[in-house]
C-alpha cells in the first residue's frame, strides 16, 4: 500500500516502513519532524530522517507531516503514542506497531 509524501513527489510502501522498523528494532520510532535542512537534522533515529534519506527527493524539507502520519496510522499497522525521546529525554510522539502490524511484520 503506497503512502504519498505531501512535501515530495515520492511515495513509500507501508511494507518498507514495517521492514525498516523491524530491521532496526525500533519498538517506538519517534516521528521527529524538524523544519531544518538535512545537514542540520538532529534526530537520525526518527521517521522524518528515514523519509528524507530513504524516500524523498526533497531531503531538506520536513517529510513526517501530520497527513503522512495519519496515512500510516490509517493502514491499521501503526498507532500514535506519546513517549519520552530516548536520546533527549523530552516528551514526543511516536508510532507503535498494532497487533496487525506485528503479525504483518513477522511474516515479512
Backbone as CSV, one residue per row, in Angstrom:
resi,resn,N_x,N_y,N_z,CA_x,CA_y,CA_z,C_x,C_y,C_z
1,UNK,0.850,-1.178,0.000,0.000,0.000,0.000,0.895,1.240,0.000
2,UNK,0.863,2.043,-1.072,1.714,3.232,-1.124,1.152,4.378,-0.279
3,UNK,2.061,5.108,0.345,1.709,6.312,1.096,2.497,7.461,0.485
4,UNK,1.769,8.462,0.026,2.368,9.615,-0.639,2.898,10.611,0.381
5,UNK,4.126,11.051,0.184,4.657,12.158,0.976,4.002,13.430,0.456
6,UNK,3.567,14.312,1.340,2.882,15.509,0.845,3.815,16.686,0.595
7,UNK,5.096,16.556,0.941,6.071,17.603,0.650,7.073,17.155,-0.420
8,UNK,6.734,16.070,-1.129,7.659,15.459,-2.067,6.860,14.661,-3.094
9,UNK,7.378,14.491,-4.305,6.641,13.699,-5.298,6.697,12.187,-5.040
10,UNK,7.565,11.743,-4.159,7.720,10.305,-3.931,6.727,9.756,-2.915
11,UNK,6.544,8.446,-2.995,5.711,7.708,-2.053,6.526,6.522,-1.549
12,UNK,6.041,5.878,-0.500,6.704,4.676,0.005,5.650,3.618,0.277
13,UNK,6.080,2.389,0.295,5.202,1.276,0.604,5.196,1.059,2.112
14,UNK,4.023,0.823,2.678,3.942,0.591,4.116,4.776,-0.635,4.495
15,UNK,4.897,-1.594,3.594,5.745,-2.764,3.849,7.202,-2.386,4.048
16,UNK,7.665,-1.360,3.324,9.042,-0.890,3.504,9.226,-0.271,4.888
17,UNK,8.220,0.453,5.351,8.286,1.032,6.699,8.261,-0.080,7.749
18,UNK,7.407,-1.064,7.573,7.369,-2.194,8.505,8.727,-2.891,8.562
19,UNK,9.332,-3.080,7.405,10.637,-3.731,7.354,11.708,-2.876,8.025
20,UNK,11.676,-1.571,7.805,12.627,-0.657,8.442,12.494,-0.731,9.963
21,UNK,11.266,-0.701,10.450,11.027,-0.761,11.900,11.545,-2.088,12.463
22,UNK,11.243,-3.179,11.775,11.681,-4.496,12.239,13.203,-4.642,12.168
23,UNK,13.795,-4.295,11.041,15.239,-4.481,10.856,16.072,-3.654,11.821
24,UNK,15.546,-2.493,12.203,16.286,-1.609,13.102,15.835,-1.729,14.552
25,UNK,14.963,-2.705,14.813,14.453,-2.968,16.170,13.928,-1.699,16.830
26,UNK,13.103,-0.998,16.077,12.504,0.239,16.564,11.135,-0.077,17.164
27,UNK,11.081,-0.241,18.472,9.811,-0.558,19.118,8.837,0.607,19.031
28,UNK,9.347,1.813,19.198,8.523,3.027,19.165,9.274,4.113,18.411
29,UNK,9.318,4.040,17.089,10.050,5.074,16.363,9.393,6.440,16.532
30,UNK,10.207,7.423,16.932,9.654,8.766,17.097,9.365,9.359,15.725
31,UNK,8.382,10.243,15.686,8.035,10.903,14.430,9.142,11.893,14.073
32,UNK,9.496,12.756,14.987,10.699,13.570,14.879,10.773,14.560,13.745
33,UNK,9.655,15.102,13.300,9.688,16.079,12.223,10.412,17.348,12.640
34,UNK,11.328,17.799,11.802,12.060,19.038,12.065,12.031,19.908,10.820
35,UNK,11.848,21.194,11.025,11.838,22.155,9.921,13.238,22.731,9.721
36,UNK,14.172,21.834,9.388,15.565,22.226,9.150,16.077,21.484,7.921
37,UNK,17.190,21.980,7.384,17.836,21.279,6.284,18.400,19.958,6.811
38,UNK,18.557,18.988,5.936,19.061,17.683,6.349,20.423,17.793,7.036
39,UNK,21.265,18.696,6.580,22.590,18.871,7.187,22.504,19.285,8.652
40,UNK,21.402,19.912,9.046,21.230,20.374,10.428,20.297,19.476,11.235
41,UNK,19.891,18.371,10.656,18.932,17.472,11.296,19.593,16.774,12.471
42,UNK,18.883,16.682,13.602,19.485,16.119,14.814,18.905,14.778,15.249
43,UNK,17.851,14.309,14.594,17.193,13.078,15.047,17.293,11.996,13.968
44,UNK,18.491,11.451,13.819,18.708,10.459,12.766,18.065,9.108,13.072
45,UNK,17.381,9.002,14.167,16.665,7.791,14.559,15.148,7.946,14.372
46,UNK,14.724,9.008,13.716,13.297,9.324,13.595,12.727,8.920,12.238
47,UNK,11.394,8.910,12.171,10.713,8.667,10.902,11.054,9.746,9.882
48,UNK,11.085,10.999,10.326,11.370,12.090,9.399,12.724,11.877,8.735
49,UNK,13.712,11.433,9.477,15.031,11.179,8.911,14.974,10.037,7.897
50,UNK,14.249,8.964,8.228,14.130,7.841,7.303,13.456,8.289,6.002
51,UNK,12.373,9.078,6.122,11.711,9.576,4.913,12.670,10.397,4.072
52,UNK,13.418,11.293,4.712,14.321,12.184,3.984,15.459,11.434,3.300
53,UNK,15.995,10.418,3.961,17.176,9.740,3.432,16.859,8.496,2.610
54,UNK,15.658,7.950,2.749,15.339,6.712,2.053,14.225,6.837,1.014
55,UNK,13.433,7.904,1.106,12.260,8.016,0.237,12.254,9.311,-0.572
56,UNK,12.447,10.421,0.085,12.212,11.739,-0.504,13.302,12.184,-1.466
57,UNK,12.880,12.939,-2.480,13.816,13.659,-3.340,14.187,14.984,-2.677
58,UNK,13.225,15.577,-2.005,13.425,16.881,-1.351,13.813,16.647,0.106
59,UNK,15.069,16.268,0.301,15.511,15.864,1.637,15.692,17.034,2.603
60,UNK,15.632,18.254,2.121,15.773,19.404,3.007,14.432,19.943,3.497
61,UNK,13.361,19.190,3.267,12.027,19.583,3.729,11.506,18.547,4.707
62,UNK,10.769,19.020,5.695,10.135,18.115,6.657,9.206,17.160,5.901
63,UNK,9.329,15.871,6.163,8.519,14.875,5.468,7.543,14.161,6.405
64,UNK,7.830,14.125,7.691,6.939,13.469,8.659,5.845,14.455,9.069
65,UNK,4.945,14.724,8.145,3.864,15.672,8.389,2.671,14.958,9.021
66,UNK,1.731,15.734,9.525,0.538,15.169,10.153,-0.210,14.273,9.176
67,UNK,-0.354,14.716,7.933,-1.113,13.915,6.970,-0.405,12.601,6.630
68,UNK,0.911,12.606,6.574,1.642,11.362,6.310,1.503,10.407,7.490
69,UNK,1.639,10.918,8.708,1.480,10.068,9.896,0.041,9.556,9.991
70,UNK,-0.924,10.396,9.658,-2.321,9.940,9.635,-2.503,8.785,8.648
71,UNK,-1.886,8.899,7.474,-1.994,7.840,6.462,-1.334,6.551,6.950
72,UNK,-0.212,6.671,7.640,0.459,5.495,8.205,-0.452,4.811,9.220
73,UNK,-1.043,5.589,10.098,-1.925,5.033,11.128,-3.208,4.458,10.528
74,UNK,-3.666,5.033,9.432,-4.886,4.552,8.774,-4.713,3.153,8.174
75,UNK,-3.474,2.696,8.004,-3.254,1.342,7.489,-3.675,0.286,8.496
76,UNK,-3.757,0.672,9.767,-4.072,-0.293,10.823,-2.859,-1.013,11.367
77,UNK,-1.683,-0.754,10.794,-0.464,-1.413,11.257,0.273,-0.620,12.334
78,UNK,-0.053,0.660,12.463,0.597,1.529,13.441,-0.448,2.383,14.146
79,UNK,-0.097,2.852,15.332,-0.902,3.833,16.044,0.049,4.831,16.696
80,UNK,-0.423,6.035,16.935,0.383,7.068,17.607,0.423,6.802,19.103
81,UNK,1.525,7.212,19.712,1.635,7.118,21.162,2.607,8.187,21.655
82,UNK,2.342,8.754,22.829,3.330,9.672,23.417,4.420,8.853,24.118
83,UNK,5.658,9.285,23.960,6.771,8.612,24.631,7.779,9.663,25.104
84,UNK,8.802,9.203,25.778,9.942,10.047,26.109,11.041,9.708,25.113
85,UNK,11.525,10.723,24.416,12.582,10.531,23.424,13.778,9.871,24.117
86,UNK,14.241,8.724,23.614,15.331,8.021,24.288,16.671,8.755,24.253
87,UNK,16.810,9.727,23.360,18.074,10.461,23.254,18.047,11.808,23.962
88,UNK,16.887,12.473,23.969,16.825,13.815,24.560,16.147,13.831,25.928
89,UNK,15.362,12.809,26.231,14.618,12.784,27.485,13.367,13.646,27.466
90,UNK,13.052,14.240,26.325,11.862,15.093,26.206,10.678,14.271,25.735
91,UNK,9.486,14.733,26.100,8.277,14.070,25.629,8.098,14.350,24.140
92,UNK,7.654,13.324,23.425,7.459,13.465,21.988,6.411,12.455,21.531
93,UNK,6.155,12.428,20.226,5.194,11.487,19.655,5.936,10.426,18.859
94,UNK,5.387,9.226,18.906,5.963,8.104,18.178,4.832,7.298,17.568
95,UNK,5.205,6.325,16.758,4.229,5.350,16.282,4.667,3.993,16.818
96,UNK,3.706,3.126,17.064,3.999,1.770,17.512,3.202,0.804,16.652
97,UNK,3.728,-0.392,16.528,3.028,-1.420,15.783,1.775,-1.858,16.537
98,UNK,0.697,-2.016,15.822,-0.517,-2.607,16.382,-0.347,-4.129,16.308
99,UNK,-1.319,-4.854,16.817,-1.273,-6.317,16.717,-1.197,-6.739,15.253
100,UNK,-1.976,-6.105,14.392,-1.950,-6.419,12.965,-0.578,-6.106,12.366
101,UNK,0.027,-5.018,12.800,1.351,-4.651,12.315,2.417,-5.634,12.751
102,UNK,2.313,-6.145,13.982,3.274,-7.139,14.458,3.148,-8.436,13.653
103,UNK,1.907,-8.831,13.357,1.692,-10.038,12.555,2.266,-9.846,11.158
104,UNK,1.966,-8.728,10.535,2.441,-8.449,9.172,3.965,-8.358,9.155
105,UNK,4.542,-7.699,10.161,5.982,-7.529,10.224,6.687,-8.868,10.404
106,UNK,6.152,-9.734,11.229,6.798,-11.026,11.464,6.680,-11.952,10.250
107,UNK,5.699,-11.695,9.390,5.510,-12.511,8.192,6.446,-12.096,7.055
108,UNK,7.139,-10.981,7.213,7.990,-10.470,6.143,9.348,-11.158,6.135
